Amino acid sequence: MVDGSTTASRIVCLNCGYETPAGSDAWATADHPSLGALTQCPECGSTNTTSR
């Protein structure tokens, strides 16, 4: 039986593994001319991120 509790979403850097809760102020953004604002890892600068 599932207990109805939810797990908080997290953002993870696929390059270095840095992870924080979604909505954290730790993440920066990088502006890309054709893609717009991208989430940028504060540890390594990568924009290769995902949410879990």
C-alpha distance matrix in Angstrom:
0.0 3.8 6.3 9.1 11.6 13.9 15.9 19.7 21.6 24.3 27.6 28.7 32.2 32.3 35.8 35.4 31.7 32.2 29.0 28.5 26.1 26.9 29.7 31.3 35.1 35.5 35.6 39.0 39.8 42.4 44.2 44.8 47.5 45.7 42.0 42.1 40.3 38.2 36.0 37.9 36.8 38.7 38.9 40.4 41.2 39.2 37.8 35.4 32.2 28.6 25.6 22.1
3.8 0.0 3.8 5.8 8.1 10.1 12.3 16.0 18.0 20.7 24.1 25.5 29.1 29.4 32.9 32.6 28.8 29.1 25.8 25.0 22.6 23.2 25.9 27.6 31.4 32.0 32.0 35.3 36.2 38.8 40.7 41.4 44.1 42.3 38.6 38.6 36.7 34.7 32.4 34.5 33.5 35.3 35.7 37.3 37.9 36.0 34.5 32.3 28.9 25.4 22.2 18.8
6.3 3.8 0.0 3.8 5.6 8.8 11.4 14.8 17.4 20.3 23.9 25.6 29.3 30.1 33.5 32.8 29.1 28.9 25.4 24.1 21.5 22.3 24.7 26.3 30.0 30.8 31.2 34.6 35.7 38.7 40.6 41.6 44.4 42.9 39.2 38.8 36.7 34.8 32.3 34.3 33.2 34.7 35.2 37.1 37.8 36.2 34.8 33.0 29.4 26.0 22.6 19.4
9.1 5.8 3.8 0.0 3.8 6.4 9.8 12.8 15.3 18.6 22.2 24.3 28.0 29.0 32.5 32.0 28.4 27.9 24.3 22.7 19.7 20.0 22.1 24.1 27.8 28.9 29.2 32.4 33.3 36.2 37.9 39.1 41.7 40.2 36.5 36.0 33.9 32.3 30.0 32.2 31.5 33.1 34.0 35.9 36.2 34.6 32.9 31.3 27.6 24.2 20.7 17.8
11.6 8.1 5.6 3.8 0.0 3.8 6.8 9.7 12.7 15.7 19.4 21.6 25.4 26.7 30.0 29.3 25.6 24.8 21.1 19.4 16.4 17.2 19.2 20.9 24.6 25.6 26.1 29.5 30.7 33.8 35.7 37.1 39.9 38.7 34.9 34.2 31.8 30.1 27.5 29.6 28.6 29.9 30.8 32.9 33.3 32.0 30.5 29.1 25.4 22.2 18.5 15.7
13.9 10.1 8.8 6.4 3.8 0.0 3.8 6.4 9.0 12.3 15.9 18.2 22.0 23.4 26.7 26.2 22.6 21.9 18.1 16.4 13.3 13.7 16.0 17.8 21.6 22.5 22.8 26.1 27.1 30.1 32.0 33.3 36.1 34.9 31.1 30.5 28.1 26.4 23.8 26.0 25.2 26.7 27.7 29.6 29.9 28.5 26.9 25.5 21.7 18.6 14.9 12.2
15.9 12.3 11.4 9.8 6.8 3.8 0.0 3.8 6.4 9.0 12.7 14.8 18.6 20.0 23.3 22.6 18.9 18.2 14.5 13.0 10.3 11.2 14.0 15.4 19.2 19.7 19.9 23.4 24.6 27.6 29.8 31.1 34.1 33.1 29.3 28.7 26.1 24.0 21.2 23.0 21.9 23.4 24.2 26.1 26.6 25.3 23.9 22.5 18.7 15.7 12.2 9.4
19.7 16.0 14.8 12.8 9.7 6.4 3.8 0.0 3.8 6.4 10.1 12.8 16.5 18.5 21.6 20.8 17.4 16.1 12.3 10.1 6.9 7.6 10.3 11.7 15.4 16.2 16.5 19.9 21.2 24.4 26.6 28.2 31.3 30.5 26.7 25.8 23.0 21.1 18.2 20.0 19.0 20.3 21.5 23.6 23.8 22.8 21.4 20.4 16.6 14.0 10.3 8.6
21.6 18.0 17.4 15.3 12.7 9.0 6.4 3.8 0.0 3.8 7.0 9.9 13.6 15.5 18.7 18.4 15.2 14.1 10.5 8.9 6.0 5.5 8.8 10.6 14.2 14.7 14.2 17.4 18.4 21.3 23.4 24.8 27.8 27.0 23.2 22.4 19.8 17.7 14.9 16.9 16.3 18.1 19.4 21.1 20.9 19.6 17.9 16.9 13.1 10.3 6.6 5.5
24.3 20.7 20.3 18.6 15.7 12.3 9.0 6.4 3.8 0.0 3.8 6.4 10.1 12.4 15.3 14.7 11.6 10.3 6.7 5.6 4.2 4.7 8.4 9.0 12.5 12.1 11.5 14.9 16.2 19.0 21.6 23.0 26.3 25.8 22.0 21.4 18.5 15.9 12.7 14.1 12.9 14.7 15.7 17.4 17.6 16.4 15.2 14.2 10.4 8.4 5.4 5.2
27.6 24.1 23.9 22.2 19.4 15.9 12.7 10.1 7.0 3.8 0.0 3.8 6.9 9.5 12.2 12.2 9.6 8.3 5.7 5.7 6.1 5.4 8.5 8.8 11.4 10.4 8.9 11.9 13.0 15.5 18.2 19.5 23.0 22.6 18.9 18.4 15.4 12.5 9.3 10.4 9.5 11.8 13.0 14.2 14.0 12.7 11.4 10.6 6.8 5.7 4.3 6.4
28.7 25.5 25.6 24.3 21.6 18.2 14.8 12.8 9.9 6.4 3.8 0.0 3.8 6.1 8.8 8.7 6.0 5.7 4.4 6.9 8.8 9.1 12.1 11.6 13.7 11.8 10.2 12.9 14.1 16.0 19.0 19.8 23.5 23.1 19.5 19.5 16.8 13.4 10.2 10.3 8.5 11.1 11.2 12.0 12.5 10.8 10.3 8.8 5.6 5.4 6.0 7.4
32.2 29.1 29.3 28.0 25.4 22.0 18.6 16.5 13.6 10.1 6.9 3.8 0.0 3.8 5.4 5.8 4.9 5.2 6.5 9.3 11.9 12.0 14.3 13.4 14.7 12.1 10.1 12.0 13.0 14.1 17.2 17.9 21.6 21.5 18.2 18.5 15.9 12.2 9.4 8.4 6.3 9.4 9.0 8.7 9.3 7.3 7.6 6.1 4.4 6.6 8.8 10.8
32.3 29.4 30.1 29.0 26.7 23.4 20.0 18.5 15.5 12.4 9.5 6.1 3.8 0.0 3.8 6.0 5.6 8.0 9.4 12.6 14.9 14.9 17.6 17.0 18.5 15.9 13.7 15.3 15.7 16.2 18.9 18.8 22.3 21.8 18.7 19.7 17.7 13.9 11.9 11.0 9.4 12.7 11.7 10.5 11.3 8.3 8.7 5.7 5.4 7.0 10.0 11.5
35.8 32.9 33.5 32.5 30.0 26.7 23.3 21.6 18.7 15.3 12.2 8.8 5.4 3.8 0.0 3.8 6.0 8.2 10.9 14.3 17.2 17.4 19.6 18.5 19.3 16.3 14.2 15.2 15.9 15.8 18.8 18.7 22.2 22.2 19.5 20.4 18.4 14.7 12.8 10.9 8.9 11.6 9.9 7.8 9.2 6.6 8.6 6.5 7.8 10.4 13.4 15.1
35.4 32.6 32.8 32.0 29.3 26.2 22.6 20.8 18.4 14.7 12.2 8.7 5.8 6.0 3.8 0.0 3.8 5.7 9.1 12.6 16.0 17.0 19.2 17.4 18.2 14.9 13.6 15.2 16.7 17.3 20.6 21.1 24.8 25.1 22.3 22.8 20.3 16.6 14.1 11.7 8.7 10.4 7.8 6.8 9.5 8.3 10.8 9.5 9.8 12.1 14.3 15.5
31.7 28.8 29.1 28.4 25.6 22.6 18.9 17.4 15.2 11.6 9.6 6.0 4.9 5.6 6.0 3.8 0.0 3.8 6.2 10.0 13.1 14.5 17.1 15.6 17.1 14.1 13.2 15.5 17.2 18.5 21.8 22.5 26.2 26.2 23.0 23.4 20.7 17.0 14.1 12.5 9.4 11.3 9.3 9.6 11.9 10.5 12.1 10.3 9.1 10.3 11.8 12.4
32.2 29.1 28.9 27.9 24.8 21.9 18.2 16.1 14.1 10.3 8.3 5.7 5.2 8.0 8.2 5.7 3.8 0.0 3.8 7.1 10.7 12.3 14.4 12.3 13.6 10.4 10.1 12.7 15.0 16.8 20.4 21.7 25.5 25.9 22.7 22.3 19.3 15.9 12.5 10.8 7.3 8.4 7.0 8.6 10.7 10.3 11.7 11.1 9.4 10.8 11.6 12.6
29.0 25.8 25.4 24.3 21.1 18.1 14.5 12.3 10.5 6.7 5.7 4.4 6.5 9.4 10.9 9.1 6.2 3.8 0.0 3.8 7.1 9.1 11.6 10.0 12.2 9.8 9.7 13.1 15.3 17.7 21.0 22.5 26.2 26.4 22.9 22.3 19.2 16.0 12.4 11.8 9.0 10.2 9.9 12.0 13.2 12.7 13.1 12.3 9.5 9.7 9.3 9.9
28.5 25.0 24.1 22.7 19.4 16.4 13.0 10.1 8.9 5.6 5.7 6.9 9.3 12.6 14.3 12.6 10.0 7.1 3.8 0.0 3.8 6.4 8.5 6.6 9.3 7.8 8.5 12.3 14.8 17.8 21.0 22.9 26.5 26.8 23.2 22.1 18.7 16.1 12.4 12.4 10.2 10.7 11.5 14.1 14.8 14.8 14.6 14.5 11.3 11.1 9.7 10.3
26.1 22.6 21.5 19.7 16.4 13.3 10.3 6.9 6.0 4.2 6.1 8.8 11.9 14.9 17.2 16.0 13.1 10.7 7.1 3.8 0.0 3.8 6.3 5.8 9.4 9.4 10.1 13.7 15.8 19.0 21.8 23.8 27.2 27.2 23.5 22.3 18.9 16.8 13.3 14.3 12.9 13.6 15.0 17.5 17.7 17.4 16.5 16.4 12.8 11.7 9.1 9.4
26.9 23.2 22.3 20.0 17.2 13.7 11.2 7.6 5.5 4.7 5.4 9.1 12.0 14.9 17.4 17.0 14.5 12.3 9.1 6.4 3.8 0.0 3.8 5.5 8.9 9.7 9.2 12.4 13.6 16.9 19.3 21.2 24.4 24.2 20.5 19.1 16.0 14.1 11.0 12.9 12.6 13.9 15.9 17.9 17.3 16.7 15.1 15.2 11.5 10.2 7.5 8.9
29.7 25.9 24.7 22.1 19.2 16.0 14.0 10.3 8.8 8.4 8.5 12.1 14.3 17.6 19.6 19.2 17.1 14.4 11.6 8.5 6.3 3.8 0.0 3.8 6.4 8.6 8.5 11.1 12.5 16.1 18.2 20.6 23.6 23.8 20.3 18.3 15.0 13.9 11.1 13.1 13.3 13.9 16.6 18.8 17.7 17.7 16.0 16.9 13.7 13.0 10.8 12.6
31.3 27.6 26.3 24.1 20.9 17.8 15.4 11.7 10.6 9.0 8.8 11.6 13.4 17.0 18.5 17.4 15.6 12.3 10.0 6.6 5.8 5.5 3.8 0.0 3.8 5.4 6.6 9.8 12.2 15.9 18.6 21.3 24.5 25.2 21.8 19.7 16.1 14.7 11.4 12.3 11.6 11.4 13.9 16.6 16.0 16.7 15.7 16.9 13.9 13.9 12.2 13.9
35.1 31.4 30.0 27.8 24.6 21.6 19.2 15.4 14.2 12.5 11.4 13.7 14.7 18.5 19.3 18.2 17.1 13.6 12.2 9.3 9.4 8.9 6.4 3.8 0.0 3.8 5.5 7.7 10.4 14.1 16.8 20.0 23.1 24.3 21.3 18.8 15.0 14.2 11.1 11.5 11.2 10.1 13.3 16.0 14.9 16.3 15.6 17.5 15.1 16.0 14.9 17.1
35.5 32.0 30.8 28.9 25.6 22.5 19.7 16.2 14.7 12.1 10.4 11.8 12.1 15.9 16.3 14.9 14.1 10.4 9.8 7.8 9.4 9.7 8.6 5.4 3.8 0.0 3.8 6.6 10.1 13.4 16.7 19.6 23.0 24.3 21.3 19.3 15.5 13.8 10.4 9.6 8.3 6.7 9.5 12.5 12.0 13.6 13.7 15.5 13.4 14.8 14.4 16.6
35.6 32.0 31.2 29.2 26.1 22.8 19.9 16.5 14.2 11.5 8.9 10.2 10.1 13.7 14.2 13.6 13.2 10.1 9.7 8.5 10.1 9.2 8.5 6.6 5.5 3.8 0.0 3.8 6.8 10.0 13.3 16.0 19.5 20.6 17.6 15.7 12.0 10.1 6.6 6.1 5.8 5.7 9.1 11.0 9.7 10.8 10.2 12.3 10.4 12.2 12.4 15.2
39.0 35.3 34.6 32.4 29.5 26.1 23.4 19.9 17.4 14.9 11.9 12.9 12.0 15.3 15.2 15.2 15.5 12.7 13.1 12.3 13.7 12.4 11.1 9.8 7.7 6.6 3.8 0.0 3.8 6.8 10.1 13.1 16.6 18.2 15.6 13.4 9.7 8.4 6.1 5.0 6.5 6.3 10.0 11.1 8.6 10.2 9.5 12.6 11.7 14.1 14.9 18.1
39.8 36.2 35.7 33.3 30.7 27.1 24.6 21.2 18.4 16.2 13.0 14.1 13.0 15.7 15.9 16.7 17.2 15.0 15.3 14.8 15.8 13.6 12.5 12.2 10.4 10.1 6.8 3.8 0.0 3.8 6.6 9.6 12.9 14.5 11.9 9.6 6.0 5.3 4.6 5.0 8.3 9.2 12.7 12.8 9.5 10.2 8.4 11.8 11.4 13.8 15.0 18.6
42.4 38.8 38.7 36.2 33.8 30.1 27.6 24.4 21.3 19.0 15.5 16.0 14.1 16.2 15.8 17.3 18.5 16.8 17.7 17.8 19.0 16.9 16.1 15.9 14.1 13.4 10.0 6.8 3.8 0.0 3.8 6.5 9.9 11.9 10.0 8.2 5.6 5.1 6.5 6.1 9.6 10.9 13.8 12.8 9.1 9.6 7.8 11.5 12.3 15.1 17.1 20.8
44.2 40.7 40.6 37.9 35.7 32.0 29.8 26.6 23.4 21.6 18.2 19.0 17.2 18.9 18.8 20.6 21.8 20.4 21.0 21.0 21.8 19.3 18.2 18.6 16.8 16.7 13.3 10.1 6.6 3.8 0.0 3.8 6.5 8.9 7.7 5.5 4.5 6.2 9.0 9.6 13.3 14.7 17.5 16.4 12.6 12.6 10.4 13.7 14.7 17.2 19.1 22.9
44.8 41.4 41.6 39.1 37.1 33.3 31.1 28.2 24.8 23.0 19.5 19.8 17.9 18.8 18.7 21.1 22.5 21.7 22.5 22.9 23.8 21.2 20.6 21.3 20.0 19.6 16.0 13.1 9.6 6.5 3.8 0.0 3.8 5.7 5.2 5.0 6.2 7.1 10.6 11.3 14.9 16.9 19.3 17.5 13.8 12.9 10.5 13.2 14.9 17.4 19.7 23.5
47.5 44.1 44.4 41.7 39.9 36.1 34.1 31.3 27.8 26.3 23.0 23.5 21.6 22.3 22.2 24.8 26.2 25.5 26.2 26.5 27.2 24.4 23.6 24.5 23.1 23.0 19.5 16.6 12.9 9.9 6.5 3.8 0.0 3.8 5.9 6.0 8.7 10.5 14.2 15.1 18.7 20.6 23.0 21.2 17.4 16.6 14.2 16.7 18.4 20.6 22.9 26.6
45.7 42.3 42.9 40.2 38.7 34.9 33.1 30.5 27.0 25.8 22.6 23.1 21.5 21.8 22.2 25.1 26.2 25.9 26.4 26.8 27.2 24.2 23.8 25.2 24.3 24.3 20.6 18.2 14.5 11.9 8.9 5.7 3.8 0.0 3.8 5.9 9.3 10.8 14.6 16.1 19.7 22.1 24.4 22.4 18.9 17.4 14.4 16.2 17.8 19.5 21.8 25.4
42.0 38.6 39.2 36.5 34.9 31.1 29.3 26.7 23.2 22.0 18.9 19.5 18.2 18.7 19.5 22.3 23.0 22.7 22.9 23.2 23.5 20.5 20.3 21.8 21.3 21.3 17.6 15.6 11.9 10.0 7.7 5.2 5.9 3.8 0.0 3.8 6.7 7.5 11.2 13.2 16.8 19.5 21.8 20.1 16.7 15.0 11.6 13.2 14.4 15.8 18.0 21.6
42.1 38.6 38.8 36.0 34.2 30.5 28.7 25.8 22.4 21.4 18.4 19.5 18.5 19.7 20.4 22.8 23.4 22.3 22.3 22.1 22.3 19.1 18.3 19.7 18.8 19.3 15.7 13.4 9.6 8.2 5.5 5.0 6.0 5.9 3.8 0.0 3.8 6.4 10.1 12.3 16.0 18.2 21.0 19.9 16.3 15.3 12.0 14.3 14.9 16.4 18.0 21.8
40.3 36.7 36.7 33.9 31.8 28.1 26.1 23.0 19.8 18.5 15.4 16.8 15.9 17.7 18.4 20.3 20.7 19.3 19.2 18.7 18.9 16.0 15.0 16.1 15.0 15.5 12.0 9.7 6.0 5.6 4.5 6.2 8.7 9.3 6.7 3.8 0.0 3.8 6.8 9.2 12.9 14.8 17.9 17.3 13.8 13.1 10.0 12.7 12.7 14.4 15.8 19.6
38.2 34.7 34.8 32.3 30.1 26.4 24.0 21.1 17.7 15.9 12.5 13.4 12.2 13.9 14.7 16.6 17.0 15.9 16.0 16.1 16.8 14.1 13.9 14.7 14.2 13.8 10.1 8.4 5.3 5.1 6.2 7.1 10.5 10.8 7.5 6.4 3.8 0.0 3.8 6.2 9.8 12.4 15.0 14.2 11.0 9.8 6.4 9.0 9.0 11.1 13.0 16.8
36.0 32.4 32.3 30.0 27.5 23.8 21.2 18.2 14.9 12.7 9.3 10.2 9.4 11.9 12.8 14.1 14.1 12.5 12.4 12.4 13.3 11.0 11.1 11.4 11.1 10.4 6.6 6.1 4.6 6.5 9.0 10.6 14.2 14.6 11.2 10.1 6.8 3.8 0.0 3.8 6.8 9.4 12.2 12.0 9.4 8.5 5.7 8.1 7.0 9.2 10.7 14.3
37.9 34.5 34.3 32.2 29.6 26.0 23.0 20.0 16.9 14.1 10.4 10.3 8.4 11.0 10.9 11.7 12.5 10.8 11.8 12.4 14.3 12.9 13.1 12.3 11.5 9.6 6.1 5.0 5.0 6.1 9.6 11.3 15.1 16.1 13.2 12.3 9.2 6.2 3.8 0.0 3.8 6.4 8.9 8.5 5.6 5.6 4.5 7.6 7.6 10.7 12.7 16.1
36.8 33.5 33.2 31.5 28.6 25.2 21.9 19.0 16.3 12.9 9.5 8.5 6.3 9.4 8.9 8.7 9.4 7.3 9.0 10.2 12.9 12.6 13.3 11.6 11.2 8.3 5.8 6.5 8.3 9.6 13.3 14.9 18.7 19.7 16.8 16.0 12.9 9.8 6.8 3.8 0.0 3.8 5.4 5.8 4.8 5.4 6.3 8.1 7.6 10.7 12.5 15.3
38.7 35.3 34.7 33.1 29.9 26.7 23.4 20.3 18.1 14.7 11.8 11.1 9.4 12.7 11.6 10.4 11.3 8.4 10.2 10.7 13.6 13.9 13.9 11.4 10.1 6.7 5.7 6.3 9.2 10.9 14.7 16.9 20.6 22.1 19.5 18.2 14.8 12.4 9.4 6.4 3.8 0.0 3.8 6.0 5.7 8.2 9.7 11.9 11.3 14.2 15.4 18.0
38.9 35.7 35.2 34.0 30.8 27.7 24.2 21.5 19.4 15.7 13.0 11.2 9.0 11.7 9.9 7.8 9.3 7.0 9.9 11.5 15.0 15.9 16.6 13.9 13.3 9.5 9.1 10.0 12.7 13.8 17.5 19.3 23.0 24.4 21.8 21.0 17.9 15.0 12.2 8.9 5.4 3.8 0.0 3.8 6.1 8.2 10.9 12.2 12.1 15.0 16.5 18.6
40.4 37.3 37.1 35.9 32.9 29.6 26.1 23.6 21.1 17.4 14.2 12.0 8.7 10.5 7.8 6.8 9.6 8.6 12.0 14.1 17.5 17.9 18.8 16.6 16.0 12.5 11.0 11.1 12.8 12.8 16.4 17.5 21.2 22.4 20.1 19.9 17.3 14.2 12.0 8.5 5.8 6.0 3.8 0.0 3.8 5.6 9.1 10.3 11.3 14.7 17.1 19.4
41.2 37.9 37.8 36.2 33.3 29.9 26.6 23.8 20.9 17.6 14.0 12.5 9.3 11.3 9.2 9.5 11.9 10.7 13.2 14.8 17.7 17.3 17.7 16.0 14.9 12.0 9.7 8.6 9.5 9.1 12.6 13.8 17.4 18.9 16.7 16.3 13.8 11.0 9.4 5.6 4.8 5.7 6.1 3.8 0.0 3.8 6.6 9.1 10.5 14.1 16.6 19.5
39.2 36.0 36.2 34.6 32.0 28.5 25.3 22.8 19.6 16.4 12.7 10.8 7.3 8.3 6.6 8.3 10.5 10.3 12.7 14.8 17.4 16.7 17.7 16.7 16.3 13.6 10.8 10.2 10.2 9.6 12.6 12.9 16.6 17.4 15.0 15.3 13.1 9.8 8.5 5.6 5.4 8.2 8.2 5.6 3.8 0.0 3.8 5.5 7.6 11.4 14.4 17.3
37.8 34.5 34.8 32.9 30.5 26.9 23.9 21.4 17.9 15.2 11.4 10.3 7.6 8.7 8.6 10.8 12.1 11.7 13.1 14.6 16.5 15.1 16.0 15.7 15.6 13.7 10.2 9.5 8.4 7.8 10.4 10.5 14.2 14.4 11.6 12.0 10.0 6.4 5.7 4.5 6.3 9.7 10.9 9.1 6.6 3.8 0.0 3.8 5.7 9.3 12.4 15.7
35.4 32.3 33.0 31.3 29.1 25.5 22.5 20.4 16.9 14.2 10.6 8.8 6.1 5.7 6.5 9.5 10.3 11.1 12.3 14.5 16.4 15.2 16.9 16.9 17.5 15.5 12.3 12.6 11.8 11.5 13.7 13.2 16.7 16.2 13.2 14.3 12.7 9.0 8.1 7.6 8.1 11.9 12.2 10.3 9.1 5.5 3.8 0.0 3.8 7.1 10.7 13.6
32.2 28.9 29.4 27.6 25.4 21.7 18.7 16.6 13.1 10.4 6.8 5.6 4.4 5.4 7.8 9.8 9.1 9.4 9.5 11.3 12.8 11.5 13.7 13.9 15.1 13.4 10.4 11.7 11.4 12.3 14.7 14.9 18.4 17.8 14.4 14.9 12.7 9.0 7.0 7.6 7.6 11.3 12.1 11.3 10.5 7.6 5.7 3.8 0.0 3.8 7.1 10.1
28.6 25.4 26.0 24.2 22.2 18.6 15.7 14.0 10.3 8.4 5.7 5.4 6.6 7.0 10.4 12.1 10.3 10.8 9.7 11.1 11.7 10.2 13.0 13.9 16.0 14.8 12.2 14.1 13.8 15.1 17.2 17.4 20.6 19.5 15.8 16.4 14.4 11.1 9.2 10.7 10.7 14.2 15.0 14.7 14.1 11.4 9.3 7.1 3.8 0.0 3.8 6.7
25.6 22.2 22.6 20.7 18.5 14.9 12.2 10.3 6.6 5.4 4.3 6.0 8.8 10.0 13.4 14.3 11.8 11.6 9.3 9.7 9.1 7.5 10.8 12.2 14.9 14.4 12.4 14.9 15.0 17.1 19.1 19.7 22.9 21.8 18.0 18.0 15.8 13.0 10.7 12.7 12.5 15.4 16.5 17.1 16.6 14.4 12.4 10.7 7.1 3.8 0.0 3.8
22.1 18.8 19.4 17.8 15.7 12.2 9.4 8.6 5.5 5.2 6.4 7.4 10.8 11.5 15.1 15.5 12.4 12.6 9.9 10.3 9.4 8.9 12.6 13.9 17.1 16.6 15.2 18.1 18.6 20.8 22.9 23.5 26.6 25.4 21.6 21.8 19.6 16.8 14.3 16.1 15.3 18.0 18.6 19.4 19.5 17.3 15.7 13.6 10.1 6.7 3.8 0.0
